[in-house]
Amino acid sequence: MTDGNEPAEPAAEREQASIEPEALADRLRSGDEFTVLDVRDRDEFERWHLEGEEIEAVQIPHMKFIQAQATGGVTDLVDDLEEPIVAVCGRGAASAHAVDLLRDAGLDASNLAGGMDAWADLSLARELAVDAPATVVQYDRPSSGCLAYAIYSDGEAAVIDPLRAFADRYVDDAADRGAELRYAVDTHVHADHVSGVRALAERTDAEPIVPEGATDRGLAFDATTLSAADELEIGSATLTALSTPGHTTESLSYRLGDVLFTGDTLFLEGVGRPDLERGDDGASEAARRLYETLHERLEEIPDETTIAPGHYSDVADPRDDGTYTARLGSLRDRLAAFSMDEAAFVEHATSDLPPRPSNHERIVAANLGREDVDAETAFELELGPNNCAVAE
């Protein structure tokens, strides 16, 4: 924003002062260094803010920029910030004002278009380059690191671990590919995001699929339940369930050719945390089950198998094509979880865990069908990092 004595910034330069959410995701994935200036109130910032290995997130409330505009002290306000700067707020308006002031002061600053709401709404789709009897698309929600998958074969489709927030996206993408959505599949009862299984079943003829063990956890909606070795036919492809408990008691992974969809059991940078279902009191027993999963249940899975996880964190390295997958053999070589004895693993998996996902108890209740939440409430419940991993 300029004062009355300065010419307005050309329209072309003002367009360059805005960065779209997808472009921001590219910068984060590429490891670019920049400062995130968050002009929301402190409580909003502490609840959830942009993070990355190479970025520094700084909170300065918008009111201070309003005050600085009156006093001419904008440069003093941001004197310690390293450029370039990406400013963010809830919906992009307050941060746009801050960026105008910063650019008028000669600083390299841009505004996140649409703010954190638009960031949370971003979902990126990329085909996996895998040896599988079907086309596999990975859906990436960069704001939380949640990953979902669509499988297409001979005019039929299934979605694994769909997010409710993107149910329409999955439906539209299947229609664009001329595929009938046959199944909506959850690997486990999620604690970090509201599942889209029921939403897909309501929008299409897709059959909702959950692990059999979800019944013991209080499943309260009609769904087909699967257990180990059960199969789903998708066109000419077969999806086979594998029992992989530990993160939760009912967790299933699904095998499709040389691809294993592991949900929250195994990630590129660690394993699933064991304390979300039964709290601290049940964490050690869950960790022992997870150890058994890694060292016995997955023992027969070949090293060449591609692991397609349910989440990633900012320490996970994407492939050159932007997807998050890895060979099982590579994970066995570099993750300490595969070389520890049971006692050491249990200690590792239950110590120094990050905070549990925000609102995880209500999210679990919603995903079991025991609490009804509208779209706006669901969106608010799942904002923030997933925190479902024991990272290394």
C-alpha positions as CSV (number, residue, x, y, z in Angstrom):
1,M,0.0,0.0,0.0
2,T,1.4,3.4,-0.9
3,D,0.8,6.8,0.7
4,G,-0.6,9.7,-1.2
5,N,2.8,10.9,-2.4
6,E,3.9,7.6,-4.1
7,P,2.7,6.1,-7.4
8,A,0.8,2.8,-7.1
9,E,2.8,-0.3,-7.8
10,P,2.1,-1.6,-11.4
11,A,-0.5,-4.3,-11.7
12,A,2.0,-6.8,-13.1
13,E,4.3,-6.4,-10.0
14,R,1.3,-6.7,-7.7
15,E,0.5,-10.1,-9.3
16,Q,4.0,-11.2,-8.7
17,A,3.6,-10.3,-5.0
18,S,1.2,-13.2,-4.7
19,I,2.1,-16.9,-4.5
20,E,-0.5,-19.6,-5.2
21,P,-0.7,-22.6,-2.7
22,E,0.6,-25.0,-5.3
23,A,3.6,-22.9,-6.0
24,L,4.3,-22.7,-2.3
25,A,4.1,-26.5,-2.1
26,D,6.8,-26.7,-4.8
27,R,9.1,-24.3,-2.9
28,L,8.7,-26.3,0.3
29,R,9.3,-29.6,-1.5
30,S,12.4,-28.2,-3.2
31,G,13.9,-27.1,0.1
32,D,14.0,-23.4,-0.7
33,E,15.0,-21.1,2.1
34,F,12.5,-18.3,3.0
35,T,10.8,-16.7,6.0
36,V,7.1,-17.3,6.7
37,L,5.6,-14.2,8.2
38,D,2.3,-15.1,9.9
39,V,0.2,-12.1,10.7
40,R,-2.6,-14.1,12.5
41,D,-3.1,-13.8,16.3
42,R,-0.7,-15.8,18.5
43,D,-3.2,-18.5,19.5
44,E,-4.0,-19.2,15.8
45,F,-0.3,-19.4,15.0
46,E,0.5,-21.7,17.9
47,R,-2.4,-24.0,16.9
48,W,-1.1,-24.4,13.4
49,H,1.4,-22.7,11.1
50,L,3.6,-23.4,8.1
51,E,6.6,-25.5,8.8
52,G,9.6,-26.9,6.8
53,E,13.2,-27.8,7.2
54,E,14.5,-24.7,5.4
55,I,12.0,-22.1,6.5
56,E,11.7,-19.9,9.6
57,A,8.1,-19.1,10.7
58,V,7.7,-15.8,12.5
59,Q,4.5,-14.4,14.0
60,I,3.8,-10.7,14.0
61,P,0.1,-9.8,14.4
62,H,-1.5,-7.7,11.7
63,M,-2.3,-4.9,14.1
64,K,1.3,-4.1,14.4
65,F,1.5,-3.5,10.7
66,I,-1.5,-1.2,11.0
67,Q,0.3,0.7,13.7
68,A,3.6,0.7,11.8
69,Q,1.9,2.1,8.7
70,A,0.8,5.1,10.8
71,T,4.3,5.6,12.3
72,G,6.4,4.7,9.2
73,G,8.1,2.0,11.2
74,V,7.5,-1.1,9.0
75,T,11.2,-1.8,8.4
76,D,11.9,-1.7,12.2
77,L,9.1,-4.2,12.7
78,V,10.7,-6.8,10.3
79,D,14.3,-5.8,10.8
80,D,15.4,-9.3,11.8
81,L,13.6,-11.2,9.0
82,E,15.5,-12.9,6.3
83,E,14.3,-12.4,2.7
84,P,12.5,-13.6,0.7
85,I,9.4,-13.4,2.9
86,V,6.0,-15.2,2.3
87,A,3.2,-13.6,4.4
88,V,0.2,-15.6,5.5
89,C,-3.1,-15.1,7.4
90,G,-6.4,-16.9,7.5
91,R,-7.8,-16.0,4.1
92,G,-5.1,-13.8,2.6
93,A,-6.4,-10.2,3.1
94,A,-4.5,-9.1,6.2
95,S,-1.3,-10.6,4.9
96,A,-1.8,-8.9,1.5
97,H,-1.9,-5.6,3.3
98,A,1.3,-6.5,5.2
99,V,3.0,-7.4,1.9
100,D,2.1,-4.1,0.3
101,L,3.8,-2.3,3.2
102,L,6.9,-4.6,3.0
103,R,7.2,-4.1,-0.8
104,D,6.8,-0.4,-0.4
105,A,9.7,-0.5,2.0
106,G,11.8,-2.4,-0.7
107,L,11.6,-5.9,0.8
108,D,11.2,-9.1,-1.2
109,A,7.8,-10.2,0.0
110,S,4.9,-12.1,-1.4
111,N,1.4,-13.1,-0.1
112,L,0.0,-16.6,0.1
113,A,-3.1,-16.3,-2.1
114,G,-6.2,-17.3,-0.1
115,G,-4.3,-17.7,3.1
116,M,-4.1,-20.7,5.3
117,D,-7.7,-21.7,4.3
118,A,-6.5,-22.1,0.7
119,W,-3.4,-23.9,1.9
120,A,-5.6,-26.4,3.7
121,D,-7.8,-26.9,0.6
122,L,-4.8,-27.8,-1.6
123,S,-4.7,-31.4,-2.9
124,L,-2.1,-32.5,-5.5
125,A,-2.5,-35.6,-7.6
126,R,0.4,-37.5,-9.1
127,E,0.6,-40.9,-10.8
128,L,2.9,-43.4,-9.2
129,A,5.6,-45.0,-11.4
130,V,5.1,-48.5,-10.0
131,D,4.9,-52.1,-11.2
132,A,1.2,-52.7,-10.5
133,P,-1.7,-54.2,-12.6
134,A,-3.5,-50.8,-12.4
135,T,-2.9,-47.1,-12.5
136,V,-2.2,-45.6,-9.1
137,V,-2.6,-41.9,-8.3
138,Q,-1.3,-40.5,-5.0
139,Y,-3.2,-37.5,-3.6
140,D,-1.0,-35.2,-1.4
141,R,-2.4,-32.7,1.0
142,P,0.7,-30.6,1.7
143,S,-0.8,-28.7,4.7
144,S,-1.0,-31.9,6.8
145,G,1.1,-34.5,4.9
146,C,-1.9,-36.7,4.4
147,L,-1.7,-39.1,1.5
148,A,-4.6,-40.9,-0.2
149,Y,-4.6,-43.2,-3.3
150,A,-6.9,-43.9,-6.2
151,I,-6.6,-47.2,-8.1
152,Y,-7.9,-47.5,-11.6
153,S,-8.3,-50.7,-13.6
154,D,-10.6,-51.5,-16.6
155,G,-13.2,-48.8,-15.9
156,E,-13.3,-49.4,-12.1
157,A,-11.8,-47.5,-9.2
158,A,-11.1,-47.6,-5.5
159,V,-9.8,-44.9,-3.2
160,I,-7.7,-45.8,-0.2
161,D,-7.7,-43.5,2.9
162,P,-9.9,-40.8,1.3
163,L,-10.2,-37.5,3.1
164,R,-13.7,-36.1,3.5
165,A,-12.5,-32.6,2.5
166,F,-11.7,-33.9,-1.0
167,A,-14.5,-36.3,-1.6
168,D,-15.8,-34.3,-4.6
169,R,-12.2,-34.3,-6.1
170,Y,-12.1,-38.1,-6.1
171,V,-15.5,-38.4,-7.6
172,D,-14.7,-35.9,-10.4
173,D,-11.3,-37.5,-11.2
174,A,-12.9,-41.0,-11.5
175,A,-15.5,-39.5,-13.8
176,D,-12.8,-37.8,-15.9
177,R,-11.1,-41.2,-16.3
178,G,-14.4,-42.9,-17.2
179,A,-14.2,-45.1,-14.1
180,E,-16.9,-46.3,-11.7
181,L,-15.9,-45.8,-8.1
182,R,-16.4,-49.3,-6.6
183,Y,-14.8,-49.0,-3.2
184,A,-13.9,-46.4,-0.5
185,V,-11.3,-48.0,1.8
186,D,-9.8,-47.0,5.1
187,T,-6.7,-48.8,6.4
188,H,-7.6,-48.0,10.0
189,V,-9.7,-45.6,12.1
190,H,-7.9,-42.3,11.5
191,A,-7.2,-39.9,14.3
192,D,-5.8,-36.9,12.4
193,H,-8.4,-36.3,9.6
194,V,-12.0,-36.9,8.9
195,S,-12.4,-39.9,6.7
196,G,-14.1,-39.6,3.3
197,V,-15.3,-43.2,3.2
198,R,-18.9,-42.4,4.1
199,A,-18.9,-39.2,2.0
200,L,-17.9,-41.2,-1.1
201,A,-20.5,-43.9,-0.4
202,E,-23.2,-41.1,-0.2
203,R,-22.1,-39.5,-3.4
204,T,-21.6,-42.6,-5.5
205,D,-22.4,-46.3,-5.4
206,A,-18.9,-46.9,-3.8
207,E,-18.9,-49.6,-1.1
208,P,-17.5,-48.4,2.2
209,I,-14.7,-50.7,3.4
210,V,-13.1,-50.6,6.9
211,P,-11.1,-53.1,8.9
212,E,-13.0,-55.8,10.8
213,G,-11.4,-54.6,14.1
214,A,-13.2,-51.2,13.7
215,T,-16.3,-53.0,15.0
216,D,-14.6,-53.6,18.4
217,R,-13.8,-49.9,18.5
218,G,-17.5,-49.0,18.2
219,L,-18.2,-48.8,14.5
220,A,-21.6,-47.1,14.2
221,F,-22.3,-47.0,10.5
222,D,-23.0,-49.7,7.9
223,A,-19.8,-50.8,6.1
224,T,-18.2,-53.9,4.8
225,T,-15.4,-55.1,7.1
226,L,-12.3,-56.9,5.9
227,S,-9.6,-58.9,7.7
228,A,-6.3,-60.4,6.7
229,A,-6.2,-62.1,3.3
230,D,-9.5,-60.7,2.2
231,E,-9.6,-59.4,-1.4
232,L,-11.2,-56.6,-3.4
233,E,-11.4,-56.9,-7.2
234,I,-11.0,-53.6,-9.0
235,G,-11.3,-54.3,-12.7
236,S,-8.6,-56.9,-13.4
237,A,-6.6,-55.9,-10.4
238,T,-6.7,-57.4,-6.9
239,L,-6.3,-55.6,-3.6
240,T,-5.3,-58.0,-0.8
241,A,-5.6,-57.1,2.9
242,L,-2.6,-57.7,5.3
243,S,-3.1,-57.4,9.0
244,T,-0.5,-54.9,10.3
245,P,-1.6,-53.9,13.9
246,G,0.4,-51.6,16.2
247,H,-0.5,-48.0,15.3
248,T,-4.0,-49.2,16.0
249,T,-5.4,-52.7,16.8
250,E,-7.3,-53.0,13.6
251,S,-4.8,-51.6,11.1
252,L,-4.7,-53.2,7.7
253,S,-2.3,-52.7,4.8
254,Y,-3.2,-53.4,1.3
255,R,-1.1,-55.1,-1.4
256,L,-1.6,-54.4,-5.1
257,G,1.1,-56.2,-7.2
258,D,4.4,-54.8,-6.0
259,V,2.8,-51.9,-4.1
260,L,2.0,-52.0,-0.4
261,F,-0.3,-49.3,1.0
262,T,0.7,-49.1,4.6
263,G,-1.6,-46.5,6.0
264,D,0.0,-45.3,9.3
265,T,2.0,-48.5,10.0
266,L,5.1,-47.6,8.0
267,F,6.3,-44.2,6.7
268,L,9.3,-43.1,4.7
269,E,10.8,-41.5,7.9
270,G,9.5,-43.8,10.7
271,V,6.6,-45.8,11.9
272,G,3.2,-45.2,13.3
273,R,2.9,-44.0,16.9
274,P,1.4,-46.5,19.3
275,D,-0.4,-44.3,21.8
276,L,-3.4,-42.8,19.9
277,E,-5.9,-45.6,20.5
278,R,-5.4,-46.5,24.1
279,G,-3.2,-43.6,25.4
280,D,0.0,-43.9,27.4
281,D,-1.3,-46.9,29.3
282,G,-1.7,-49.0,26.2
283,A,1.3,-47.7,24.2
284,S,3.8,-50.3,25.2
285,E,1.6,-53.2,24.3
286,A,0.7,-51.5,21.0
287,A,4.4,-50.9,20.3
288,R,5.1,-54.6,20.8
289,R,2.4,-55.5,18.3
290,L,3.9,-53.0,15.9
291,Y,7.3,-54.6,16.4
292,E,5.8,-57.9,15.5
293,T,4.2,-56.4,12.4
294,L,7.6,-55.0,11.2
295,H,9.7,-58.0,11.9
296,E,7.3,-60.9,11.3
297,R,4.2,-59.9,9.3
298,L,6.2,-57.9,6.8
299,E,9.0,-60.4,6.7
300,E,7.7,-62.2,3.6
301,I,7.2,-58.9,1.7
302,P,10.1,-58.6,-0.9
303,D,12.6,-55.7,-0.6
304,E,11.5,-54.6,-4.1
305,T,8.0,-53.7,-2.9
306,T,7.1,-50.1,-3.2
307,I,5.8,-48.7,0.1
308,A,3.0,-46.1,-0.3
309,P,2.4,-44.6,3.1
310,G,-0.5,-42.7,4.5
311,H,1.4,-39.7,5.6
312,Y,4.7,-37.9,5.3
313,S,6.4,-35.2,7.4
314,D,8.7,-32.3,6.4
315,V,11.8,-34.5,6.9
316,A,10.6,-37.1,4.3
317,D,12.3,-36.8,0.9
318,P,10.0,-37.0,-2.1
319,R,11.0,-38.7,-5.3
320,D,12.1,-36.6,-8.3
321,D,8.5,-36.7,-9.6
322,G,7.2,-35.3,-6.3
323,T,5.6,-38.5,-5.0
324,Y,6.3,-40.0,-1.6
325,T,7.2,-43.7,-1.9
326,A,10.2,-45.9,-1.2
327,R,11.4,-49.4,-1.7
328,L,10.8,-51.6,1.4
329,G,14.4,-52.8,1.2
330,S,15.6,-49.1,1.4
331,L,13.5,-48.6,4.5
332,R,14.8,-51.7,6.1
333,D,18.3,-50.5,5.5
334,R,17.9,-47.0,6.9
335,L,15.2,-47.0,9.5
336,A,16.4,-48.0,13.0
337,A,13.1,-49.6,13.7
338,F,14.1,-52.6,11.6
339,S,17.4,-53.2,13.4
340,M,16.3,-52.7,17.0
341,D,15.5,-55.6,19.4
342,E,12.0,-55.5,20.8
343,A,12.8,-53.8,24.1
344,A,14.8,-51.0,22.4
345,F,12.0,-50.6,19.8
346,V,9.3,-50.3,22.5
347,E,11.3,-47.7,24.4
348,H,12.0,-45.8,21.1
349,A,8.3,-45.9,20.0
350,T,6.9,-44.7,23.3
351,S,9.4,-42.0,24.3
352,D,9.5,-38.3,23.4
353,L,6.4,-38.4,21.2
354,P,5.1,-35.2,19.6
355,P,1.8,-33.8,20.8
356,R,-1.2,-36.0,19.8
357,P,-3.1,-34.7,16.7
358,S,-5.5,-31.8,17.7
359,N,-9.0,-33.0,18.4
360,H,-8.0,-36.6,17.8
361,E,-10.7,-38.1,20.1
362,R,-13.5,-36.2,18.2
363,I,-12.0,-37.2,14.9
364,V,-12.0,-40.8,15.9
365,A,-15.6,-40.5,17.0
366,A,-16.6,-39.0,13.7
367,N,-14.7,-41.7,11.7
368,L,-16.5,-44.4,13.7
369,G,-19.8,-42.8,13.0
370,R,-20.4,-42.0,16.6
371,E,-20.4,-38.2,16.2
372,D,-21.9,-36.3,13.3
373,V,-19.9,-33.2,12.2
374,D,-20.7,-30.9,9.4
375,A,-18.2,-29.9,6.7
376,E,-17.1,-26.7,8.4
377,T,-16.5,-28.4,11.7
378,A,-14.7,-31.3,10.1
379,F,-12.4,-28.8,8.3
380,E,-11.6,-27.1,11.7
381,L,-11.1,-30.3,13.5
382,E,-8.3,-31.6,11.2
383,L,-6.3,-28.4,10.7
384,G,-2.6,-28.8,11.5
385,P,0.1,-31.4,11.3
386,N,-0.9,-35.1,11.5
387,N,1.6,-36.1,14.2
388,C,0.9,-39.8,13.6
389,A,4.5,-40.9,13.2
390,V,7.4,-41.9,15.4
391,A,10.0,-40.2,13.2
392,E,13.7,-41.0,13.2
